[in-house]
Amino acid sequence: MTFRPVDAQNPSMTALVERFNADGAVWPLPCVSGDEARALTALVERLSKGRGRLSPLLSAKPHLLIPGLWDIVHSKEVVDPVTAILGPDVLCFGTSFIWKPPLADLHVSWHQDATHWGLEAPVALTVWLALTPSHRANGGVKIVPGSHGARIDHDHPEDPANMLGRKEVARTTISIDQEAYIELAPGDISIHDVLLLHASAPNRSDDHRIGFAMRYIPSWNRQRAGTEATATWIAGRDHGHYGLEREPSGLMKRADMLRHGHILRCGRNVIYRS
């Protein structure tokens, strides 16, 4: 799908959308300051209680439990480019932390995000916020520019080191000369199309690599029948296809956590029915 910028009079947004159409991704874009990224990293580490990994509670839609993440999901720095690409009516379909510990075998296989999102149309995008530096040496995201033209079938081999929920692997062969690395400083974002082929290798550095992924859809894009999907309203008109999620009342509040648990169960049904 070719997108048109909502504000065609804004040269920077027009150029951003043109690049997104051509490559399937744009980066780096500023989002939060380095200090804010470090503060979020410290919060994530504190909430992990020193385990060096996230609890399942924080692995999906943590913006419903952490007010600072809710604010980032709705921030002008994110919403302006997202609406320029997708149009004025936008929902946040999901968020997650991506935590890759040092010197571990965890990786992400070549895949398309749309494979298990259960959307009627493959029109969506992912915004990836770097909380720590993200580059080739620590298992940063690599893409195949221009590979977002059509759906690709995926296999699902057993691979405990694959960080994807369904362990999906695209049925395609990719050579090294096709790859491009998305390198980000703390506080920067990248944006990529839901059909863009992307992956990431293990983190071979001595430091943790932590990011925050935000997934956006135009609000007209329905979930396939038989699911109870929820989403967060972001901008424009809500077309009524999703249960709308609530802003967190504070940091990790009990009532929010109970509601969040139900939402995660519904989200898991989406993934495993797609």
Residue, then its C-alpha position, 0 to 999 in steps of 0.5 A: m500500500t502506498f501512503r499519502p501524507v495527511d499534511a502535504q504542505n509539510p515538506s518534512m512529513t512528505a519526505l518521511v512518507e515518501r521514504f517510508n513508502a520506498d523502504g518500508a522504514v524510517w529512522p532515526l527520529p527523535c522521541v525522548s531525551g537521553d535522560e528520559a530514556r535512561a530513567l525509563t531503563a532504570l524503571v524497567e530494571r527496578l520492576s524486573k527485580g534484578r532478574g535481568r528479564l521482564s515478567p510476563l505482566l510487563s511483556a505486553k501492553p505495559h503502557l496500561l500499567i506505567p503512566g510514562l509509557w502511556d504518555i509516550v504512546h500519545s506523544k507528539e513525537v510519535v503521533d505526528p509521523v504515525t498519523a502522517i503515514l496511516g491517516p488521522d484515525v489511529l489506535c495503538f494496537g499493542t506495546s511491549f518491551i524488548w529486552k535482550p541480555p548480554l552474551a545470550d543466544l536470544h534472537v528474532s527470526w526474519h518475519q513480518d509483524a502482520t503474520h499473527w496480528g489478526l488484522e483484516a488488512p495488512v495496514a499498520l506499523t511498529v514504532w521502536l523506541a531505543l531505551t539503550p543504544s541499539h546497533r549491530a553489535n548488540g543485536g539491533v534490528k536489521i531489515v530488508p529495505g523495500s520488502h514490504g510489498a506482499r505477505i510471505d508465508h511463515d513456518h513455526p519451528e521449535d526454537p527456544a531462543n527465538m523471542l517471537g511468541r509463535k517462533e515464526v520464520a518467513r519462508t524466504t532466503i535473505s543474503i547479507d547484501q540485502e540487509a540494512y541495520i537500524e542503529l538508534a541512540p537512546g531516545d530515538i525511534s524507528i518506524h517500520d511497515v507491518l509487512l517489512l521483513h526484519a530480524s535481529a541477531p543475538n546480543r554479543s555485547d557486554d550490555h543489556r539492549i532494551g527497547f519499547a515497541m509501539r504498534y499502531i493501526p488505522s482505526w478502520n482496520r478491523q480484527r478478524a471475526g471471533t476475537e475480543a481485541t482491545a486497543t488504545w485510542i490515539a487520534g481522530r475517530d474511533h470506528g468502534h471495532y475495538g474495546l478501548e483501553r483505559e489510562p493507568s491510574g498510577l504506577m502498577k496499580r492493582a485495579d489496572m493490573l487486574r484489567h490488564g490481565h484480562i486484556l492480555r488473555c484476549g490478546r493471546n487469543v488473537i495471536y494464536r488464532s491468526 
